[in-house]
Amino acid sequence: MWQNWHQPGAMMGYDGGGWFWGMAFHGLSAILFIAVLAVVLSLLFRWLGVGHRTHSATPSHNSALDILKARYAHGEIDRDDYLQRKADLS
């Protein structure tokens, strides 16, 4: 019991290098904890849909009129073609 008190660092719990591995383990475990927390929060926000609301609450399928409006807005068809097709759909 008293034989180790004469060695340097014995009162501080120095055991010849074990403190290094303990410090390394605690450092790595802290980094691992932060990484896991970031992944969990990211997945939770994605699951809840936070920050990804680009469309209204209407269903995501497009009707023929919605597709026609989009084609006209993108310049794929001209005004006369748009009005004719809109009349045909009504």
mmCIF file as gemmi writes it, N, C-alpha and C atoms, coordinates in Angstrom:
data_model
loop_
_atom_site.group_PDB
_atom_site.id
_atom_site.type_symbol
_atom_site.label_atom_id
_atom_site.label_alt_id
_atom_site.label_comp_id
_atom_site.label_asym_id
_atom_site.label_entity_id
_atom_site.label_seq_id
_atom_site.pdbx_PDB_ins_code
_atom_site.Cartn_x
_atom_site.Cartn_y
_atom_site.Cartn_z
_atom_site.occupancy
_atom_site.B_iso_or_equiv
_atom_site.pdbx_formal_charge
_atom_site.auth_seq_id
_atom_site.auth_asym_id
_atom_site.pdbx_PDB_model_num
ATOM 1 N N . MET Axp A 1 ? 0.819 -1.179 0 1 0 ? 1 A 1
ATOM 2 C CA . MET Axp A 1 ? 0 0 0 1 0 ? 1 A 1
ATOM 3 C C . MET Axp A 1 ? 0.865 1.245 0 1 0 ? 1 A 1
ATOM 4 N N . TRP Axp A 2 ? 1.927 1.29 0.805 1 0 ? 2 A 1
ATOM 5 C CA . TRP Axp A 2 ? 2.771 2.473 0.893 1 0 ? 2 A 1
ATOM 6 C C . TRP Axp A 2 ? 3.957 2.424 -0.064 1 0 ? 2 A 1
ATOM 7 N N . GLN Axp A 3 ? 4.124 1.327 -0.785 1 0 ? 3 A 1
ATOM 8 C CA . GLN Axp A 3 ? 5.327 1.199 -1.582 1 0 ? 3 A 1
ATOM 9 C C . GLN Axp A 3 ? 5.319 2.092 -2.829 1 0 ? 3 A 1
ATOM 10 N N . ASN Axp A 4 ? 4.172 2.537 -3.327 1 0 ? 4 A 1
ATOM 11 C CA . ASN Axp A 4 ? 4.128 3.333 -4.539 1 0 ? 4 A 1
ATOM 12 C C . ASN Axp A 4 ? 4.189 4.839 -4.282 1 0 ? 4 A 1
ATOM 13 N N . TRP Axp A 5 ? 4.174 5.294 -3.048 1 0 ? 5 A 1
ATOM 14 C CA . TRP Axp A 5 ? 4.143 6.726 -2.767 1 0 ? 5 A 1
ATOM 15 C C . TRP Axp A 5 ? 5.462 7.422 -3.1 1 0 ? 5 A 1
ATOM 16 N N . HIS Axp A 6 ? 6.519 6.68 -3.232 1 0 ? 6 A 1
ATOM 17 C CA . HIS Axp A 6 ? 7.8 7.323 -3.523 1 0 ? 6 A 1
ATOM 18 C C . HIS Axp A 6 ? 8.01 7.555 -5.019 1 0 ? 6 A 1
ATOM 19 N N . GLN Axp A 7 ? 7.138 7.025 -5.879 1 0 ? 7 A 1
ATOM 20 C CA . GLN Axp A 7 ? 7.282 7.212 -7.319 1 0 ? 7 A 1
ATOM 21 C C . GLN Axp A 7 ? 6.667 8.544 -7.748 1 0 ? 7 A 1
ATOM 22 N N . PRO Axp A 8 ? 7.27 9.205 -8.747 1 0 ? 8 A 1
ATOM 23 C CA . PRO Axp A 8 ? 6.736 10.491 -9.209 1 0 ? 8 A 1
ATOM 24 C C . PRO Axp A 8 ? 5.325 10.338 -9.782 1 0 ? 8 A 1
ATOM 25 N N . GLY Axp A 9 ? 4.442 11.191 -9.378 1 0 ? 9 A 1
ATOM 26 C CA . GLY Axp A 9 ? 3.077 11.189 -9.891 1 0 ? 9 A 1
ATOM 27 C C . GLY Axp A 9 ? 2.166 10.182 -9.257 1 0 ? 9 A 1
ATOM 28 N N . ALA Axp A 10 ? 2.609 9.462 -8.254 1 0 ? 10 A 1
ATOM 29 C CA . ALA Axp A 10 ? 1.78 8.411 -7.661 1 0 ? 10 A 1
ATOM 30 C C . ALA Axp A 10 ? 0.558 8.984 -6.972 1 0 ? 10 A 1
ATOM 31 N N . MET Axp A 11 ? 0.674 10.159 -6.384 1 0 ? 11 A 1
ATOM 32 C CA . MET Axp A 11 ? -0.469 10.767 -5.694 1 0 ? 11 A 1
ATOM 33 C C . MET Axp A 11 ? -1.523 11.26 -6.681 1 0 ? 11 A 1
ATOM 34 N N . MET Axp A 12 ? -1.121 11.508 -7.921 1 0 ? 12 A 1
ATOM 35 C CA . MET Axp A 12 ? -2.058 12.002 -8.929 1 0 ? 12 A 1
ATOM 36 C C . MET Axp A 12 ? -2.708 10.864 -9.713 1 0 ? 12 A 1
ATOM 37 N N . GLY Axp A 13 ? -2.381 9.648 -9.395 1 0 ? 13 A 1
ATOM 38 C CA . GLY Axp A 13 ? -2.964 8.506 -10.079 1 0 ? 13 A 1
ATOM 39 C C . GLY Axp A 13 ? -2.247 8.138 -11.353 1 0 ? 13 A 1
ATOM 40 N N . TYR Axp A 14 ? -1.019 8.599 -11.504 1 0 ? 14 A 1
ATOM 41 C CA . TYR Axp A 14 ? -0.234 8.282 -12.688 1 0 ? 14 A 1
ATOM 42 C C . TYR Axp A 14 ? 0.179 6.824 -12.63 1 0 ? 14 A 1
ATOM 43 N N . ASP Axp A 15 ? -0.167 6.099 -13.691 1 0 ? 15 A 1
ATOM 44 C CA . ASP Axp A 15 ? 0.158 4.676 -13.683 1 0 ? 15 A 1
ATOM 45 C C . ASP Axp A 15 ? 1.013 4.279 -14.88 1 0 ? 15 A 1
ATOM 46 N N . GLY Axp A 16 ? 1.784 5.19 -15.398 1 0 ? 16 A 1
ATOM 47 C CA . GLY Axp A 16 ? 2.698 4.855 -16.473 1 0 ? 16 A 1
ATOM 48 C C . GLY Axp A 16 ? 2.099 4.963 -17.861 1 0 ? 16 A 1
ATOM 49 N N . GLY Axp A 17 ? 1.088 5.756 -18.092 1 0 ? 17 A 1
ATOM 50 C CA . GLY Axp A 17 ? 0.541 5.937 -19.432 1 0 ? 17 A 1
ATOM 51 C C . GLY Axp A 17 ? -0.947 5.7 -19.53 1 0 ? 17 A 1
ATOM 52 N N . GLY Axp A 18 ? -1.546 5.143 -18.511 1 0 ? 18 A 1
ATOM 53 C CA . GLY Axp A 18 ? -2.978 4.89 -18.545 1 0 ? 18 A 1
ATOM 54 C C . GLY Axp A 18 ? -3.799 6.161 -18.613 1 0 ? 18 A 1
ATOM 55 N N . TRP Axp A 19 ? -3.277 7.244 -18.06 1 0 ? 19 A 1
ATOM 56 C CA . TRP Axp A 19 ? -4.002 8.519 -18.107 1 0 ? 19 A 1
ATOM 57 C C . TRP Axp A 19 ? -4.142 9.004 -19.533 1 0 ? 19 A 1
ATOM 58 N N . PHE Axp A 20 ? -3.162 8.727 -20.385 1 0 ? 20 A 1
ATOM 59 C CA . PHE Axp A 20 ? -3.24 9.155 -21.782 1 0 ? 20 A 1
ATOM 60 C C . PHE Axp A 20 ? -4.415 8.495 -22.477 1 0 ? 20 A 1
ATOM 61 N N . TRP Axp A 21 ? -4.546 7.183 -22.29 1 0 ? 21 A 1
ATOM 62 C CA . TRP Axp A 21 ? -5.64 6.478 -22.954 1 0 ? 21 A 1
ATOM 63 C C . TRP Axp A 21 ? -6.995 6.899 -22.389 1 0 ? 21 A 1
ATOM 64 N N . GLY Axp A 22 ? -7.029 7.223 -21.11 1 0 ? 22 A 1
ATOM 65 C CA . GLY Axp A 22 ? -8.276 7.724 -20.53 1 0 ? 22 A 1
ATOM 66 C C . GLY Axp A 22 ? -8.664 9.068 -21.116 1 0 ? 22 A 1
ATOM 67 N N . MET Axp A 23 ? -7.686 9.964 -21.268 1 0 ? 23 A 1
ATOM 68 C CA . MET Axp A 23 ? -7.954 11.276 -21.862 1 0 ? 23 A 1
ATOM 69 C C . MET Axp A 23 ? -8.369 11.124 -23.328 1 0 ? 23 A 1
ATOM 70 N N . ALA Axp A 24 ? -7.671 10.251 -24.048 1 0 ? 24 A 1
ATOM 71 C CA . ALA Axp A 24 ? -7.998 10.035 -25.458 1 0 ? 24 A 1
ATOM 72 C C . ALA Axp A 24 ? -9.411 9.471 -25.603 1 0 ? 24 A 1
ATOM 73 N N . PHE Axp A 25 ? -9.759 8.528 -24.738 1 0 ? 25 A 1
ATOM 74 C CA . PHE Axp A 25 ? -11.097 7.944 -24.79 1 0 ? 25 A 1
ATOM 75 C C . PHE Axp A 25 ? -12.168 8.991 -24.527 1 0 ? 25 A 1
ATOM 76 N N . HIS Axp A 26 ? -11.95 9.841 -23.538 1 0 ? 26 A 1
ATOM 77 C CA . HIS Axp A 26 ? -12.938 10.874 -23.222 1 0 ? 26 A 1
ATOM 78 C C . HIS Axp A 26 ? -13.062 11.88 -24.352 1 0 ? 26 A 1
ATOM 79 N N . GLY Axp A 27 ? -11.954 12.24 -24.968 1 0 ? 27 A 1
ATOM 80 C CA . GLY Axp A 27 ? -12.002 13.172 -26.095 1 0 ? 27 A 1
ATOM 81 C C . GLY Axp A 27 ? -12.74 12.587 -27.287 1 0 ? 27 A 1
ATOM 82 N N . LEU Axp A 28 ? -12.413 11.341 -27.617 1 0 ? 28 A 1
ATOM 83 C CA . LEU Axp A 28 ? -13.073 10.69 -28.745 1 0 ? 28 A 1
ATOM 84 C C . LEU Axp A 28 ? -14.547 10.423 -28.463 1 0 ? 28 A 1
ATOM 85 N N . SER Axp A 29 ? -14.86 10.087 -27.233 1 0 ? 29 A 1
ATOM 86 C CA . SER Axp A 29 ? -16.259 9.841 -26.91 1 0 ? 29 A 1
ATOM 87 C C . SER Axp A 29 ? -17.068 11.134 -26.982 1 0 ? 29 A 1
ATOM 88 N N . ALA Axp A 30 ? -16.46 12.265 -26.631 1 0 ? 30 A 1
ATOM 89 C CA . ALA Axp A 30 ? -17.161 13.547 -26.746 1 0 ? 30 A 1
ATOM 90 C C . ALA Axp A 30 ? -17.418 13.89 -28.21 1 0 ? 30 A 1
ATOM 91 N N . ILE Axp A 31 ? -16.431 13.665 -29.067 1 0 ? 31 A 1
ATOM 92 C CA . ILE Axp A 31 ? -16.605 13.919 -30.496 1 0 ? 31 A 1
ATOM 93 C C . ILE Axp A 31 ? -17.666 12.987 -31.078 1 0 ? 31 A 1
ATOM 94 N N . LEU Axp A 32 ? -17.634 11.726 -30.688 1 0 ? 32 A 1
ATOM 95 C CA . LEU Axp A 32 ? -18.624 10.766 -31.156 1 0 ? 32 A 1
ATOM 96 C C . LEU Axp A 32 ? -20.028 11.158 -30.692 1 0 ? 32 A 1
ATOM 97 N N . PHE Axp A 33 ? -20.161 11.613 -29.461 1 0 ? 33 A 1
ATOM 98 C CA . PHE Axp A 33 ? -21.459 12.038 -28.943 1 0 ? 33 A 1
ATOM 99 C C . PHE Axp A 33 ? -22.006 13.213 -29.748 1 0 ? 33 A 1
ATOM 100 N N . ILE Axp A 34 ? -21.174 14.189 -30.047 1 0 ? 34 A 1
ATOM 101 C CA . ILE Axp A 34 ? -21.612 15.357 -30.813 1 0 ? 34 A 1
ATOM 102 C C . ILE Axp A 34 ? -22.015 14.943 -32.226 1 0 ? 34 A 1
ATOM 103 N N . ALA Axp A 35 ? -21.267 14.041 -32.842 1 0 ? 35 A 1
ATOM 104 C CA . ALA Axp A 35 ? -21.601 13.58 -34.192 1 0 ? 35 A 1
ATOM 105 C C . ALA Axp A 35 ? -22.933 12.833 -34.202 1 0 ? 35 A 1
ATOM 106 N N . VAL Axp A 36 ? -23.137 11.953 -33.237 1 0 ? 36 A 1
ATOM 107 C CA . VAL Axp A 36 ? -24.4 11.21 -33.163 1 0 ? 36 A 1
ATOM 108 C C . VAL Axp A 36 ? -25.558 12.164 -32.906 1 0 ? 36 A 1
ATOM 109 N N . LEU Axp A 37 ? -25.365 13.135 -32.045 1 0 ? 37 A 1
ATOM 110 C CA . LEU Axp A 37 ? -26.406 14.124 -31.768 1 0 ? 37 A 1
ATOM 111 C C . LEU Axp A 37 ? -26.761 14.912 -33.023 1 0 ? 37 A 1
ATOM 112 N N . ALA Axp A 38 ? -25.762 15.309 -33.801 1 0 ? 38 A 1
ATOM 113 C CA . ALA Axp A 38 ? -26.009 16.055 -35.043 1 0 ? 38 A 1
ATOM 114 C C . ALA Axp A 38 ? -26.797 15.215 -36.047 1 0 ? 38 A 1
ATOM 115 N N . VAL Axp A 39 ? -26.457 13.939 -36.167 1 0 ? 39 A 1
ATOM 116 C CA . VAL Axp A 39 ? -27.171 13.058 -37.093 1 0 ? 39 A 1
ATOM 117 C C . VAL Axp A 39 ? -28.608 12.858 -36.638 1 0 ? 39 A 1
ATOM 118 N N . VAL Axp A 40 ? -28.809 12.638 -35.36 1 0 ? 40 A 1
ATOM 119 C CA . VAL Axp A 40 ? -30.162 12.423 -34.835 1 0 ? 40 A 1
ATOM 120 C C . VAL Axp A 40 ? -31.015 13.669 -35.043 1 0 ? 40 A 1
ATOM 121 N N . LEU Axp A 41 ? -30.471 14.843 -34.738 1 0 ? 41 A 1
ATOM 122 C CA . LEU Axp A 41 ? -31.234 16.077 -34.942 1 0 ? 41 A 1
ATOM 123 C C . LEU Axp A 41 ? -31.533 16.321 -36.414 1 0 ? 41 A 1
ATOM 124 N N . SER Axp A 42 ? -30.579 16.024 -37.272 1 0 ? 42 A 1
ATOM 125 C CA . SER Axp A 42 ? -30.796 16.192 -38.709 1 0 ? 42 A 1
ATOM 126 C C . SER Axp A 42 ? -31.922 15.283 -39.201 1 0 ? 42 A 1
ATOM 127 N N . LEU Axp A 43 ? -31.895 14.035 -38.786 1 0 ? 43 A 1
ATOM 128 C CA . LEU Axp A 43 ? -32.945 13.104 -39.192 1 0 ? 43 A 1
ATOM 129 C C . LEU Axp A 43 ? -34.295 13.498 -38.608 1 0 ? 43 A 1
ATOM 130 N N . LEU Axp A 44 ? -34.299 13.99 -37.386 1 0 ? 44 A 1
ATOM 131 C CA . LEU Axp A 44 ? -35.544 14.418 -36.757 1 0 ? 44 A 1
ATOM 132 C C . LEU Axp A 44 ? -36.147 15.606 -37.496 1 0 ? 44 A 1
ATOM 133 N N . PHE Axp A 45 ? -35.323 16.59 -37.841 1 0 ? 45 A 1
ATOM 134 C CA . PHE Axp A 45 ? -35.824 17.749 -38.575 1 0 ? 45 A 1
ATOM 135 C C . PHE Axp A 45 ? -36.312 17.343 -39.965 1 0 ? 45 A 1
ATOM 136 N N . ARG Axp A 46 ? -35.61 16.417 -40.601 1 0 ? 46 A 1
ATOM 137 C CA . ARG Axp A 46 ? -36.044 15.957 -41.924 1 0 ? 46 A 1
ATOM 138 C C . ARG Axp A 46 ? -37.363 15.216 -41.814 1 0 ? 46 A 1
ATOM 139 N N . TRP Axp A 47 ? -37.519 14.403 -40.764 1 0 ? 47 A 1
ATOM 140 C CA . TRP Axp A 47 ? -38.756 13.652 -40.573 1 0 ? 47 A 1
ATOM 141 C C . TRP Axp A 47 ? -39.927 14.583 -40.291 1 0 ? 47 A 1
ATOM 142 N N . LEU Axp A 48 ? -39.673 15.632 -39.505 1 0 ? 48 A 1
ATOM 143 C CA . LEU Axp A 48 ? -40.735 16.585 -39.191 1 0 ? 48 A 1
ATOM 144 C C . LEU Axp A 48 ? -41 17.545 -40.341 1 0 ? 48 A 1
ATOM 145 N N . GLY Axp A 49 ? -40.08 17.643 -41.288 1 0 ? 49 A 1
ATOM 146 C CA . GLY Axp A 49 ? -40.278 18.518 -42.439 1 0 ? 49 A 1
ATOM 147 C C . GLY Axp A 49 ? -39.929 19.958 -42.161 1 0 ? 49 A 1
ATOM 148 N N . VAL Axp A 50 ? -39.124 20.233 -41.153 1 0 ? 50 A 1
ATOM 149 C CA . VAL Axp A 50 ? -38.771 21.598 -40.808 1 0 ? 50 A 1
ATOM 150 C C . VAL Axp A 50 ? -37.846 22.165 -41.873 1 0 ? 50 A 1
ATOM 151 N N . GLY Axp A 51 ? -38.196 23.326 -42.423 1 0 ? 51 A 1
ATOM 152 C CA . GLY Axp A 51 ? -37.342 24.017 -43.368 1 0 ? 51 A 1
ATOM 153 C C . GLY Axp A 51 ? -37.456 23.544 -44.803 1 0 ? 51 A 1
ATOM 154 N N . HIS Axp A 52 ? -38.312 22.604 -45.09 1 0 ? 52 A 1
ATOM 155 C CA . HIS Axp A 52 ? -38.428 22.099 -46.455 1 0 ? 52 A 1
ATOM 156 C C . HIS Axp A 52 ? -39.831 22.303 -47.007 1 0 ? 52 A 1
ATOM 157 N N . ARG Axp A 53 ? -40.518 23.303 -46.554 1 0 ? 53 A 1
ATOM 158 C CA . ARG Axp A 53 ? -41.866 23.56 -47.034 1 0 ? 53 A 1
ATOM 159 C C . ARG Axp A 53 ? -41.793 24.475 -48.259 1 0 ? 53 A 1
ATOM 160 N N . THR Axp A 54 ? -41.814 23.887 -49.432 1 0 ? 54 A 1
ATOM 161 C CA . THR Axp A 54 ? -41.752 24.677 -50.656 1 0 ? 54 A 1
ATOM 162 C C . THR Axp A 54 ? -43.105 24.754 -51.349 1 0 ? 54 A 1
ATOM 163 N N . HIS Axp A 55 ? -44.008 23.844 -51.04 1 0 ? 55 A 1
ATOM 164 C CA . HIS Axp A 55 ? -45.314 23.834 -51.663 1 0 ? 55 A 1
ATOM 165 C C . HIS Axp A 55 ? -46.379 24.061 -50.611 1 0 ? 55 A 1
ATOM 166 N N . SER Axp A 56 ? -47.556 24.413 -51.083 1 0 ? 56 A 1
ATOM 167 C CA . SER Axp A 56 ? -48.658 24.6 -50.15 1 0 ? 56 A 1
ATOM 168 C C . SER Axp A 56 ? -49.157 23.241 -49.667 1 0 ? 56 A 1
ATOM 169 N N . ALA Axp A 57 ? -50.206 23.257 -48.876 1 0 ? 57 A 1
ATOM 170 C CA . ALA Axp A 57 ? -50.725 22.026 -48.288 1 0 ? 57 A 1
ATOM 171 C C . ALA Axp A 57 ? -51.569 21.223 -49.273 1 0 ? 57 A 1
ATOM 172 N N . THR Axp A 58 ? -51.643 21.645 -50.532 1 0 ? 58 A 1
ATOM 173 C CA . THR Axp A 58 ? -52.41 20.901 -51.523 1 0 ? 58 A 1
ATOM 174 C C . THR Axp A 58 ? -51.674 19.624 -51.889 1 0 ? 58 A 1
ATOM 175 N N . PRO Axp A 59 ? -52.389 18.653 -52.42 1 0 ? 59 A 1
ATOM 176 C CA . PRO Axp A 59 ? -51.725 17.403 -52.821 1 0 ? 59 A 1
ATOM 177 C C . PRO Axp A 59 ? -50.628 17.671 -53.855 1 0 ? 59 A 1
ATOM 178 N N . SER Axp A 60 ? -49.634 16.787 -53.875 1 0 ? 60 A 1
ATOM 179 C CA . SER Axp A 60 ? -48.47 17.018 -54.718 1 0 ? 60 A 1
ATOM 180 C C . SER Axp A 60 ? -48.693 16.638 -56.178 1 0 ? 60 A 1
ATOM 181 N N . HIS Axp A 61 ? -49.763 15.913 -56.499 1 0 ? 61 A 1
ATOM 182 C CA . HIS Axp A 61 ? -49.976 15.55 -57.9 1 0 ? 61 A 1
ATOM 183 C C . HIS Axp A 61 ? -50.485 16.773 -58.667 1 0 ? 61 A 1
ATOM 184 N N . ASN Axp A 62 ? -50.041 16.91 -59.906 1 0 ? 62 A 1
ATOM 185 C CA . ASN Axp A 62 ? -50.405 18.053 -60.726 1 0 ? 62 A 1
ATOM 186 C C . ASN Axp A 62 ? -51.571 17.69 -61.628 1 0 ? 62 A 1
ATOM 187 N N . SER Axp A 63 ? -52.535 18.602 -61.687 1 0 ? 63 A 1
ATOM 188 C CA . SER Axp A 63 ? -53.634 18.4 -62.625 1 0 ? 63 A 1
ATOM 189 C C . SER Axp A 63 ? -53.169 18.822 -64.01 1 0 ? 63 A 1
ATOM 190 N N . ALA Axp A 64 ? -53.977 18.521 -65.001 1 0 ? 64 A 1
ATOM 191 C CA . ALA Axp A 64 ? -53.626 18.877 -66.371 1 0 ? 64 A 1
ATOM 192 C C . ALA Axp A 64 ? -53.521 20.392 -66.525 1 0 ? 64 A 1
ATOM 193 N N . LEU Axp A 65 ? -54.389 21.117 -65.843 1 0 ? 65 A 1
ATOM 194 C CA . LEU Axp A 65 ? -54.341 22.579 -65.921 1 0 ? 65 A 1
ATOM 195 C C . LEU Axp A 65 ? -53.074 23.128 -65.274 1 0 ? 65 A 1
ATOM 196 N N . ASP Axp A 66 ? -52.635 22.528 -64.178 1 0 ? 66 A 1
ATOM 197 C CA . ASP Axp A 66 ? -51.383 22.948 -63.538 1 0 ? 66 A 1
ATOM 198 C C . ASP Axp A 66 ? -50.192 22.716 -64.456 1 0 ? 66 A 1
ATOM 199 N N . ILE Axp A 67 ? -50.193 21.59 -65.133 1 0 ? 67 A 1
ATOM 200 C CA . ILE Axp A 67 ? -49.104 21.29 -66.064 1 0 ? 67 A 1
ATOM 201 C C . ILE Axp A 67 ? -49.13 22.271 -67.228 1 0 ? 67 A 1
ATOM 202 N N . LEU Axp A 68 ? -50.337 22.574 -67.723 1 0 ? 68 A 1
ATOM 203 C CA . LEU Axp A 68 ? -50.475 23.536 -68.81 1 0 ? 68 A 1
ATOM 204 C C . LEU Axp A 68 ? -49.972 24.913 -68.401 1 0 ? 68 A 1
ATOM 205 N N . LYS Axp A 69 ? -50.334 25.339 -67.198 1 0 ? 69 A 1
ATOM 206 C CA . LYS Axp A 69 ? -49.863 26.644 -66.698 1 0 ? 69 A 1
ATOM 207 C C . LYS Axp A 69 ? -48.338 26.668 -66.575 1 0 ? 69 A 1
ATOM 208 N N . ALA Axp A 70 ? -47.762 25.582 -66.099 1 0 ? 70 A 1
ATOM 209 C CA . ALA Axp A 70 ? -46.309 25.514 -65.954 1 0 ? 70 A 1
ATOM 210 C C . ALA Axp A 70 ? -45.622 25.568 -67.316 1 0 ? 70 A 1
ATOM 211 N N . ARG Axp A 71 ? -46.163 24.86 -68.303 1 0 ? 71 A 1
ATOM 212 C CA . ARG Axp A 71 ? -45.572 24.886 -69.644 1 0 ? 71 A 1
ATOM 213 C C . ARG Axp A 71 ? -45.65 26.285 -70.248 1 0 ? 71 A 1
ATOM 214 N N . TYR Axp A 72 ? -46.766 26.969 -70.019 1 0 ? 72 A 1
ATOM 215 C CA . TYR Axp A 72 ? -46.908 28.344 -70.522 1 0 ? 72 A 1
ATOM 216 C C . TYR Axp A 72 ? -45.939 29.28 -69.796 1 0 ? 72 A 1
ATOM 217 N N . ALA Axp A 73 ? -45.791 29.089 -68.503 1 0 ? 73 A 1
ATOM 218 C CA . ALA Axp A 73 ? -44.885 29.94 -67.72 1 0 ? 73 A 1
ATOM 219 C C . ALA Axp A 73 ? -43.43 29.725 -68.137 1 0 ? 73 A 1
ATOM 220 N N . HIS Axp A 74 ? -43.078 28.517 -68.52 1 0 ? 74 A 1
ATOM 221 C CA . HIS Axp A 74 ? -41.701 28.231 -68.944 1 0 ? 74 A 1
ATOM 222 C C . HIS Axp A 74 ? -41.448 28.593 -70.403 1 0 ? 74 A 1
ATOM 223 N N . GLY Axp A 75 ? -42.489 29.026 -71.121 1 0 ? 75 A 1
ATOM 224 C CA . GLY Axp A 75 ? -42.323 29.429 -72.508 1 0 ? 75 A 1
ATOM 225 C C . GLY Axp A 75 ? -42.341 28.277 -73.49 1 0 ? 75 A 1
ATOM 226 N N . GLU Axp A 76 ? -42.82 27.124 -73.078 1 0 ? 76 A 1
ATOM 227 C CA . GLU Axp A 76 ? -42.861 25.969 -73.969 1 0 ? 76 A 1
ATOM 228 C C . GLU Axp A 76 ? -43.98 26.097 -74.999 1 0 ? 76 A 1
ATOM 229 N N . ILE Axp A 77 ? -45.049 26.794 -74.627 1 0 ? 77 A 1
ATOM 230 C CA . ILE Axp A 77 ? -46.162 27.029 -75.552 1 0 ? 77 A 1
ATOM 231 C C . ILE Axp A 77 ? -46.47 28.521 -75.568 1 0 ? 77 A 1
ATOM 232 N N . ASP Axp A 78 ? -47.077 28.981 -76.668 1 0 ? 78 A 1
ATOM 233 C CA . ASP Axp A 78 ? -47.41 30.409 -76.751 1 0 ? 78 A 1
ATOM 234 C C . ASP Axp A 78 ? -48.805 30.663 -76.177 1 0 ? 78 A 1
ATOM 235 N N . ARG Axp A 79 ? -49.21 31.943 -76.18 1 0 ? 79 A 1
ATOM 236 C CA . ARG Axp A 79 ? -50.47 32.351 -75.548 1 0 ? 79 A 1
ATOM 237 C C . ARG Axp A 79 ? -51.671 31.71 -76.224 1 0 ? 79 A 1
ATOM 238 N N . ASP Axp A 80 ? -51.69 31.727 -77.559 1 0 ? 80 A 1
ATOM 239 C CA . ASP Axp A 80 ? -52.835 31.166 -78.287 1 0 ? 80 A 1
ATOM 240 C C . ASP Axp A 80 ? -52.979 29.671 -78.018 1 0 ? 80 A 1
ATOM 241 N N . ASP Axp A 81 ? -51.863 28.972 -78.021 1 0 ? 81 A 1
ATOM 242 C CA . ASP Axp A 81 ? -51.887 27.538 -77.733 1 0 ? 81 A 1
ATOM 243 C C . ASP Axp A 81 ? -52.367 27.295 -76.307 1 0 ? 81 A 1
ATOM 244 N N . TYR Axp A 82 ? -51.899 28.118 -75.373 1 0 ? 82 A 1
ATOM 245 C CA . TYR Axp A 82 ? -52.324 27.997 -73.977 1 0 ? 82 A 1
ATOM 246 C C . TYR Axp A 82 ? -53.829 28.194 -73.839 1 0 ? 82 A 1
ATOM 247 N N . LEU Axp A 83 ? -54.36 29.262 -74.444 1 0 ? 83 A 1
ATOM 248 C CA . LEU Axp A 83 ? -55.788 29.552 -74.33 1 0 ? 83 A 1
ATOM 249 C C . LEU Axp A 83 ? -56.623 28.445 -74.984 1 0 ? 83 A 1
ATOM 250 N N . GLN Axp A 84 ? -56.175 27.926 -76.119 1 0 ? 84 A 1
ATOM 251 C CA . GLN Axp A 84 ? -56.914 26.857 -76.799 1 0 ? 84 A 1
ATOM 252 C C . GLN Axp A 84 ? -56.947 25.591 -75.937 1 0 ? 84 A 1
ATOM 253 N N . ARG Axp A 85 ? -55.798 25.21 -75.403 1 0 ? 85 A 1
ATOM 254 C CA . ARG Axp A 85 ? -55.745 24.002 -74.584 1 0 ? 85 A 1
ATOM 255 C C . ARG Axp A 85 ? -56.507 24.183 -73.27 1 0 ? 85 A 1
ATOM 256 N N . LYS Axp A 86 ? -56.481 25.388 -72.725 1 0 ? 86 A 1
ATOM 257 C CA . LYS Axp A 86 ? -57.232 25.668 -71.495 1 0 ? 86 A 1
ATOM 258 C C . LYS Axp A 86 ? -58.731 25.526 -71.756 1 0 ? 86 A 1
ATOM 259 N N . ALA Axp A 87 ? -59.188 26.032 -72.905 1 0 ? 87 A 1
ATOM 260 C CA . ALA Axp A 87 ? -60.609 25.888 -73.286 1 0 ? 87 A 1
ATOM 261 C C . ALA Axp A 87 ? -60.965 24.419 -73.498 1 0 ? 87 A 1
ATOM 262 N N . ASP Axp A 88 ? -60.047 23.666 -74.079 1 0 ? 88 A 1
ATOM 263 C CA . ASP Axp A 88 ? -60.311 22.248 -74.313 1 0 ? 88 A 1
ATOM 264 C C . ASP Axp A 88 ? -60.434 21.485 -72.988 1 0 ? 88 A 1
ATOM 265 N N . LEU Axp A 89 ? -59.666 21.891 -71.988 1 0 ? 89 A 1
ATOM 266 C CA . LEU Axp A 89 ? -59.711 21.202 -70.692 1 0 ? 89 A 1
ATOM 267 C C . LEU Axp A 89 ? -60.955 21.57 -69.883 1 0 ? 89 A 1
ATOM 268 N N . SER Axp A 90 ? -61.507 22.732 -70.12 1 0 ? 90 A 1
ATOM 269 C CA . SER Axp A 90 ? -62.664 23.182 -69.326 1 0 ? 90 A 1
ATOM 270 C C . SER Axp A 90 ? -63.949 22.504 -69.729 1 0 ? 90 A 1
